[in-house]
Amino acid sequence: MQPLVHQLGELSHDEINRYSRHLIMPEVGIEGQRRLKAASVLLIGTGGLGSPTALYLAAAGIGQIGLVDYDVVDHTNLQRQIIHGVSTVGLSKLDSAEKRLRDLNPDIEIVKYNVPLTSDNALELFAPYDVIIDGTDNFPTRYLVNDACVKLGKPNVYGSIFRFEGQLSVFWAQHGPCYRCLFPEPPPPGLVPSCAEGGVLGILPGTVGTLQATEAIKLILGIGEPMIGRMLLYDALEMSFNTIKVRKAPDCPVCSKHPDEVALIDYEQFCGMPAHDRSTYSSLTSDQPNGLHEIDVHELKRQIESGADVVVLDVRDPHEWEIAAIDGTLRIPKGEIQAAKNAVLAGRKLRDETVLAQIPMDKPLLVHCRSGKRSADSILFLAEVGYDMDKMFNVAGGILAWADEIDPTLPKY
């Protein structure tokens, strides 16, 4: 494949010394390093995947690195987001990342976009860059990144992580399949948990993010075989790397069209979930039975202390209960509730033959999880098998809000 970047930047004597280990490799050489300096890469996210990707691209001498993020650094990020540190907790992730990258390589240009990525700004943000790297953790943004890259003819270096497993590919519609060729539609909302719900091994994004940086450099230099038409599946527990072929779908809903015909849609509506925590989207639409009722943790505390005849249902997983829990709660994981609901609806079991037998139908249910998403899903599952929506209440903010506002002695995770 030909180099993606044809323009050549100028290298100072100091830069020639800095990149000497590149320059003595014939696959890179002085011309390749000048190509890297002329290149521009846009990173969507400066979190788990964005951290190692940005660090290695900066160290490699990519001339311009764009960063899209709007979040601030939190202590929970530091287990995997190695571009940030204790000294930058509470600061903008963009400012934190810029500080580290400028210390690593002061010769590069860093452009910060302190905004959520949306259908309204994606094309404008992507247009100036040679390569787009997807370091996101949600389906609406993944589909948006893919469709915008198809429309603009840009390569999309894709990475995904969950628990101990990672994925890597390069989606470039001009030369192979796009993300929609492999996944035309998103999974049903709630089926695939996020990293915040399911966890992620802190080292995992380092592996996948470094591979993403490698693919970007290969594309820019035109060396090796890029992961176009292939997807790498990495299992950290097995320490295995498997590659599957990904074929271009002739009826792909996006890349089978002329780029001018590709329209960016409402991806939150398409995926049935919010893309970021500033989103006003709710998957609890008016067609849900009677809508969802919410209470805050102060009302939960009042109900518990008053001795009200209610059931407080904790739908987190057992290992989460060991970290922090509210005394006296009924504890049944969301996955078990969902499995029971499916068995009842399929006619394989009666309600009383499942974990649902533990959940009374004649008492108010105050349902909580870590932050409020799994508990909302669980309420909807229960409604499908006959529970009264007017007797079920989602605890907004979950046990994180309880730790913040009611019991600060509880650890947060």
Secondary structure as UniProt FT lines:
FT   HELIX           13..18
FT   HELIX           20..23
FT   TURN            26..28
FT   HELIX           29..38
FT   STRAND          40..44
FT   TURN            48..49
FT   HELIX           50..60
FT   STRAND          64..68
FT   HELIX           75..79
FT   TURN            82..83
FT   HELIX           86..88
FT   TURN            89..90
FT   HELIX           93..104
FT   TURN            106..107
FT   STRAND          109..113
FT   TURN            119..121
FT   HELIX           122..126
FT   TURN            127..128
FT   STRAND          131..134
FT   HELIX           139..152
FT   STRAND          156..163
FT   STRAND          165..171
FT   TURN            173..175
FT   HELIX           179..182
FT   TURN            189..190
FT   HELIX           195..198
FT   TURN            202..203
FT   HELIX           204..221
FT   STRAND          230..235
FT   TURN            236..239
FT   STRAND          240..245
FT   TURN            250..251
FT   TURN            253..256
FT   HELIX           259..261
FT   HELIX           267..271
FT   TURN            277..278
FT   TURN            286..287
FT   TURN            289..290
FT   STRAND          293..295
FT   HELIX           297..305
FT   TURN            306..307
FT   STRAND          311..314
FT   HELIX           318..321
FT   TURN            322..323
FT   TURN            327..328
FT   STRAND          330..331
FT   HELIX           334..345
FT   TURN            346..347
FT   HELIX           351..353
FT   HELIX           355..358
FT   STRAND          365..368
FT   HELIX           373..384
FT   TURN            385..386
FT   HELIX           389..391
FT   STRAND          392..395
FT   TURN            396..397
FT   HELIX           398..405
FT   TURN            408..409
//
